[in-house]
C-alpha cells in the first residue's frame, strides 16, 4: 500500500486557508414581486383607465405616473395599464414625463 506523506504547514498558512473559507460571497437579493389582486382582462383594465381619467380630470393639470397612482389610490402598474388604454383611445397625451388629457 502507498504511504501518505505528511505535509507540514506553518501557522500563517493555515490561518490564511481558514480566512479564505470564512469569506462568503453574497448574492444580490432577489427583487420581491407581489402578485396583483386584480385580473388583467378588458373589463379590469377599462376600470383602471376610468380611474386614471378621473384623477387627471380632477387635477386639471399634467401629472406623473406616481402622482396619478397617489390620486387614484392605485398601484403604478394599474395606472400604466389605464394609461395604455387611454393612449389607444386618444384621450390622453404625454408631455415629457407627464400625462395630461388630450
C-alpha positions in Angstrom: 0.0 0.0 0.0 1.1 3.5 -0.7 2.1 5.6 2.2 0.7 9.1 2.6 3.4 11.8 3.1 2.6 14.1 5.9 3.0 17.8 4.9 3.8 20.4 7.4 2.1 23.8 7.2 3.1 26.8 9.1 0.6 28.5 11.3 0.3 31.5 9.0 -0.6 29.4 6.0 -3.2 27.6 8.0 -4.7 30.9 9.1 -4.9 32.2 5.5 -6.6 29.0 4.4 -9.1 29.4 7.3 -9.8 33.0 6.3 -10.4 32.1 2.7 -13.0 29.6 3.8 -14.7 32.1 6.0 -15.3 34.7 3.3 -18.7 34.1 1.7 -19.9 35.7 -1.5 -23.2 37.5 -1.0 -25.6 37.3 -3.9 -27.8 40.3 -4.6 -31.2 39.9 -3.1 -33.9 38.9 -5.5 -36.5 41.6 -6.2 -39.7 40.7 -4.5 -42.7 40.7 -6.8 -46.2 40.5 -5.5 -49.0 39.1 -7.5 -51.7 41.6 -8.3 -55.1 41.1 -6.6 -56.8 42.3 -9.8 -57.2 40.5 -13.1 -55.8 41.5 -16.5 -58.8 41.5 -18.8 -60.6 44.1 -20.8 -63.1 45.0 -18.0 -60.5 45.3 -15.3 -58.1 47.4 -17.5 -61.1 49.5 -18.6 -61.9 50.3 -14.9 -58.2 51.3 -14.4 -58.5 53.6 -17.4 -61.5 55.2 -15.8 -59.7 55.8 -12.6 -56.7 57.4 -14.4 -59.0 59.6 -16.4 -60.9 60.8 -13.3 -57.6 61.5 -11.5 -56.3 63.6 -14.4 -59.7 65.3 -14.8 -59.8 66.2 -11.1 -56.3 67.5 -11.0 -56.8 69.7 -14.1 -53.1 69.6 -15.0 -50.5 67.2 -16.2 -49.3 64.6 -13.7 -46.6 62.0 -13.4 -47.4 58.3 -13.1 -46.6 58.4 -9.4 -48.9 61.4 -8.8 -51.8 59.6 -10.7 -51.2 56.5 -8.6 -51.5 58.5 -5.4 -54.5 60.5 -6.6 -56.4 57.4 -7.8 -55.2 55.2 -4.9 -54.0 52.6 -7.4 -50.6 51.0 -7.9 -48.2 52.3 -10.6 -48.8 49.1 -12.6 -52.5 49.6 -12.6 -52.0 53.3 -13.7 -49.8 52.2 -16.6 -52.4 49.8 -17.8 -55.0 52.5 -17.7 -52.7 55.0 -19.4 -52.1 52.4 -22.2 -55.9 52.1 -22.7 -56.4 55.9 -22.8 -53.5 56.4 -25.2 -55.0 53.9 -27.5 -58.3 55.8 -27.4 -56.6 59.1 -27.9 -57.9 60.6 -24.7 -54.6 61.5 -23.1 -51.2 62.7 -24.3 -47.7 62.7 -23.0 -45.7 65.8 -22.1 -42.2 64.5 -21.3 -42.6 62.6 -18.1 -46.1 63.9 -17.5 -49.5 62.7 -18.7 -52.4 65.1 -19.4 -55.8 64.9 -21.0 -55.9 65.3 -24.8 
